[in-house]
Amino acid sequence: MPRVEAFSKFSRPIRLGTAIRVRLDPEIQREKTIRYNFEIVDDKGNKRFAAGYVTVVCVDAGFTSTAIPAAIRNIIENAQSQ
């Protein structure tokens, strides 16, 4: 799934040796696109270093946009409901 849009805003530097966690919140936007919202926080989750998103589009072997396969759609929808 190629990336068609990416955005990130950094709010503080990540110092060498800092343990981080990347929280990912996938969101189906349309029939063919998924937006992966993310947040980078320290390992304890108290400080946010950055947040943003990456939007991807589903393509077939010929690189033509196509609907997101049901198996992938189901995984994302199930993750959203938890």
C-alpha positions as CSV (number, residue, x, y, z in Angstrom):
1,M,0.0,0.0,0.0
2,P,1.8,3.1,-1.2
3,R,1.8,6.2,1.0
4,V,-0.1,9.1,-0.5
5,E,0.1,11.6,2.4
6,A,2.2,11.9,5.5
7,F,2.2,14.4,8.3
8,S,4.1,14.6,11.6
9,K,4.4,17.3,14.2
10,F,7.2,17.0,16.7
11,S,6.7,18.6,20.1
12,R,9.9,17.8,21.9
13,P,13.2,16.0,21.1
14,I,13.8,12.4,21.8
15,R,17.0,12.1,23.7
16,L,19.5,9.3,23.1
17,G,18.7,6.3,25.2
18,T,15.0,7.3,25.7
19,A,12.7,4.3,25.5
20,I,9.7,5.2,23.3
21,R,6.4,3.7,22.3
22,V,4.5,4.2,19.0
23,R,0.8,4.1,19.4
24,L,-1.0,3.3,16.2
25,D,-4.7,4.0,15.5
26,P,-5.7,2.8,12.0
27,E,-8.8,4.3,10.5
28,I,-10.5,3.2,7.2
29,Q,-11.3,6.5,5.4
30,R,-12.8,5.2,2.2
31,E,-13.2,2.1,0.1
32,K,-9.5,2.2,-0.9
33,T,-7.7,4.3,1.7
34,I,-6.5,3.8,5.3
35,R,-5.2,6.5,7.6
36,Y,-2.7,5.4,10.2
37,N,-2.8,8.0,13.0
38,F,0.2,7.7,15.3
39,E,1.6,9.1,18.5
40,I,5.2,8.7,19.7
41,V,5.4,8.8,23.5
42,D,7.9,7.9,26.2
43,D,7.7,4.3,27.4
44,K,5.7,5.3,30.5
45,G,3.2,7.2,28.3
46,N,3.6,10.5,30.2
47,K,5.3,12.7,27.5
48,R,4.3,13.0,23.9
49,F,7.2,13.5,21.5
50,A,5.3,13.6,18.2
51,A,2.0,12.9,16.5
52,G,0.8,12.6,13.0
53,Y,-0.6,10.3,10.3
54,V,0.2,8.4,7.2
55,T,-2.5,7.8,4.5
56,V,-2.1,4.8,2.3
57,V,-4.1,3.5,-0.7
58,C,-4.6,-0.1,-1.7
59,V,-3.4,-1.0,-5.1
60,D,-3.4,-4.2,-7.2
61,A,-0.3,-5.8,-8.9
62,G,-0.7,-3.4,-11.8
63,F,-0.5,-0.5,-9.4
64,T,-4.2,0.5,-10.0
65,S,-6.2,1.6,-6.9
66,T,-8.5,-1.1,-5.6
67,A,-10.8,-1.8,-2.7
68,I,-9.2,-2.8,0.6
69,P,-9.3,-6.6,0.9
70,A,-12.0,-7.9,3.3
71,A,-9.4,-9.6,5.5
72,I,-7.5,-6.3,6.1
73,R,-10.7,-4.3,6.5
74,N,-11.9,-6.8,9.2
75,I,-8.6,-6.6,11.1
76,I,-8.7,-2.8,11.2
77,E,-12.4,-2.6,12.1
78,N,-11.9,-5.1,14.9
79,A,-8.9,-3.1,16.2
80,Q,-11.1,0.0,16.2
81,S,-13.8,-1.6,18.3
82,Q,-11.4,-2.6,21.1
